[in-house]
Amino acid sequence: MNHAEEDFAKLPADVEERWLRFGQWDRVYFPKLVGLRVEAVRLDYCRMILPFKPELEQPMGIVHGGAIATLVDAVVVPAIGSAYGPEVGFSTIDMHVQYLSALVKEDAVAEGIVVKRGRSIVFCEASVHGRTSGKPLARGSLTYSVSSPRS
């Protein structure tokens, strides 16, 4: 995935603000539990951080693959949602993750993009690298289902 944040259109301020708050809810939902934070969001693009914390390690001293998969799955949510109002729902229907390297005691940075939007399906890609090392950690391809606005 070779895309830069600048390749994607800026969002209206209210939409950008809504997605920059993703994971910062009053209630602890799973993205907040693992510590995900949105750093940047544009139309069809998001950059998100998984801050390192020892609780995310597995016994061998590396960050658990499930935490990285969570980041891959979550980073595309603001990218997808950037084109819809809050009344539109969407959910993962397929996700493939390739682990390229281990994450050891550093934050992970993910970038997620929308590759193609259909009427009810959205195709996305994500890449993850170490914030300090720059080492490629994982990449993913995802398919999301989009539901009509709730009445």
N, C-alpha and C positions, 0 to 999 in steps of 0.2 A: 504494500500500500504506500504509494508515494504521493501524498497530498499534504498541503500546508493549510493552516487555518485561513490564510488570506485567499485561498481558492474558493471559499464559500461566502455567500452573501451574509451581511450583517442582519441581525434581527431587530424588529422594533424593540425599544427599551423595555416595555412591559413583558414581552415574551422572553427576552433574554434574562430578565430578572427572575421570572418564574422558574426557569430551568437552572439558573445559577444557584437557586435555593434547593435543588434536588438533593435529597439526603439530609437536609437540615431541619426536618420536621420536629415538632414538639414531642410527638410519640416516637418511640424507637421501633422503626421498621428495619428489616434486614439490611438494606444499604447503609443505614446509619449505624447499625450494630458493628459492621465490619469497618466503618470509617470512611466510606467513599465520599469524595468531594469533587464537584465540578469546577474546573479551572477556566474553561472557555466553551462557549456554545455559539454556533451559527446555524444557518439553515442547512440541514443535512450533515452537520458536523458537531462533534463534542470531544473535548479533552478532559479526562477525569483521572484523579489520583487515588491510589490505594496506599495510604500511609502505612509504613511498617509498624507493626506492634508484635511483641513476642507471642501473643495469644494466637496469631495466625500461622505460627510455625508448626510443622509436624515434628515428630521426635528426632529426625535426622538433622534438624537445624535449618531447614529451608521452608519457605512459605508454602503452605498447602496448595495444591493444584486447584482445589475447590474455591479458594479465595481468589485466585487468578481467573478462574472461569466466571466467578461472580462479577469481576471487573469487566471481562469481555462482554458478558450479557448486559450489564448495566450501562456501559458507556454509549451504547447505541440508543438508549431510551430517550435522552434529550435530543439527540440527532433526529430521531423519528418524530418525536413530539413537537419539534420546532415548527413543523408545518401544520399543526392541528391546534384547535382550541382545547381547553381542559375537559370538554364533554366527550371527546373521542377516546376510546379505550384501545389498547393494543397489548399483545402478549407474545412471548416467544413460542414458536411452533417447531423450530429446528435450530440446533446450534452445533457447530463442529469446532473444536479447539485443537490446535497443534501447539504443544509445548516445545519451545526451542532451547530453553536453558532454565536453570534453577534461579530463583529469586532468593538472595541471601542478605538479610539485614539492611535493606534499602527500600525506599518507596518505589512503587510501580506506577508508571504513567501509561495510560491507554488513550488511543484516538479511535473514535468510531465514526463511520460515515454511512450514509444511505447510498447504495449503489443504484437501486431502481425502486420506484414506487408504482404499485398497481392500485386498482380500486380497493382491494381488501388484503393485499399482501405487500410487504416491504422487504427488500433484500438489503443486507448490510454486511460490512466488513469491519473488523477491529484489529488493532495491533497493540502490543504491550511491550514496553522496554523499561529497563532500570533507570530511575531518575538520575542517579549519580554516575553509574557505569555506562549508561547508554546501550547496554547489552540487550539485544532482542530476546524477549522472554516467551512470547506467545503470539499467535494470530488466530483469528476466528472468522467464520462466516456464519451468518444468522439469518433466519427468516422469521418475520413477525406477521401476525394476523392483526388487521385493523378492524375494529367494530364501529358501526354507525353510532352517531351521537346518541347518548342515553336520553330517553324522554322523561 
